[in-house]
Amino acid sequence: MKKTTFFVKTSSLSSYKSLLRRVLVSIILLNNSFSFTFSQSSKSEEYRFETISGSVDGYMDGDVKQALFRTPEGITVDSKGNIFITEYWTTVVRKISHDGMVSVLAGMGNEPGSLNGVGSEARFNKPHGLVVVGDSVIYVCDMKSHTIRKVTYGGVVTTYAGVMDKQGSEDGFRTNATFNQPEAIAVNSKGELFVADSYNFTIRKIALNGEVTTFAGIAGKEGYADGKGSKSLFNKPLGIAIDGKDNIYVADSDYDGKGGNSLIRKISPKGFVSTFAGIPMKAGHVDGKTKDSQFDRPVGITVSSDGVIFVADTKACLIRKIDTNGNVTTIGGTYLESKSVDGIGANARFADPQSIAVDKDGNLYITDTFAGKIRKGVKMKK
């Protein structure tokens, strides 16, 4: 319907009311001949952020209300609501079961190392990103061991890819390939794994046959360039997520705090890299369309089943959302206010949120790293 705007000049309130009555009568009389559509803004989504577990810096298992965490960094959730967390300094993989109990799945607290084994026999060296596959195994980026570790739900730990304690960028079969402090990992619909090999500045692929290849970027060369495969450059890929169409999203941040891209990059299934959101080399906090938005050292990233992207904008202390129409909004926290406070939207606060995951119902799970807490974001309706 063509939109028509009327400009009315009235000399008195009474004449204005008279005109208004005539317009209303005309609308009622014409209603039998025309269909009118009135625009109403849809209910905006808000998120309530609450603490699942953790209160002060510490290390304790038990009920979620009493459990303590120290530097929780990676987080993932399975289809049954079990949450798995890596702790960077205590060098363990923790589990929060769906019934609210916290336990160590693998590793020994505060004893870093590079050992395979079962449960507390195993050792990790600064684990970060992790992903659940098939509600049966977890793949963990063991950063300082330069490996990808495989952990079963029974706590059996093996080295899946990389050579223990050997950094490098060699492609090849998974147990011969080398990595350089991999920080994040994701799985596509085929079961292929993709790794943010952060200090190589590349995205690596682990195929189903075990072959490791460099999917995007150039090993040892940081920077910014869009393009296919080795035509692209990353400054420091820290987070990775994959949508239902096997598009890959990368939180491309900065190299050792020297300033960097602060972007969300997109990689097509065929390996073409483009800039999805943010402005290259321009860190900040701007909402709006993806091309106009700004991020400040994003690290965590996840994609919901309906294609909505959520970002833990770490240095900014914010939780950001990118909807399927390309709109970037801030759904939690206040820019650069590093605290840990529960609340709705901007009333919530975060202290270096490192990683983010989303469950099948659209709830968010966040490692609030400096606060030593595991937080949850529940979608609300106004």
Secondary structure as UniProt FT lines:
FT   HELIX           13..30
FT   TURN            31..33
FT   STRAND          45..53
FT   STRAND          62..63
FT   TURN            64..66
FT   STRAND          68..69
FT   STRAND          72..77
FT   TURN            79..80
FT   STRAND          83..87
FT   TURN            88..91
FT   STRAND          92..96
FT   TURN            98..99
FT   STRAND          101..106
FT   TURN            109..110
FT   STRAND          117..118
FT   HELIX           119..121
FT   STRAND          127..133
FT   TURN            134..136
FT   STRAND          137..142
FT   HELIX           143..145
FT   STRAND          147..152
FT   TURN            153..154
FT   STRAND          156..161
FT   TURN            164..165
FT   STRAND          172..173
FT   TURN            174..176
FT   STRAND          184..187
FT   TURN            189..190
FT   STRAND          193..197
FT   HELIX           198..200
FT   STRAND          202..206
FT   TURN            208..209
FT   STRAND          211..216
FT   TURN            219..220
FT   STRAND          227..228
FT   HELIX           229..231
FT   STRAND          237..242
FT   TURN            244..245
FT   STRAND          248..254
FT   TURN            256..257
FT   STRAND          260..267
FT   TURN            269..270
FT   STRAND          272..277
FT   TURN            280..281
FT   STRAND          288..289
FT   HELIX           290..292
FT   STRAND          298..303
FT   TURN            305..306
FT   STRAND          309..313
FT   TURN            314..317
FT   STRAND          318..322
FT   TURN            324..325
FT   STRAND          327..332
FT   TURN            335..336
FT   STRAND          343..344
FT   HELIX           345..347
FT   STRAND          349..350
FT   STRAND          353..358
FT   TURN            360..361
FT   STRAND          364..368
FT   HELIX           369..371
FT   STRAND          373..381
//
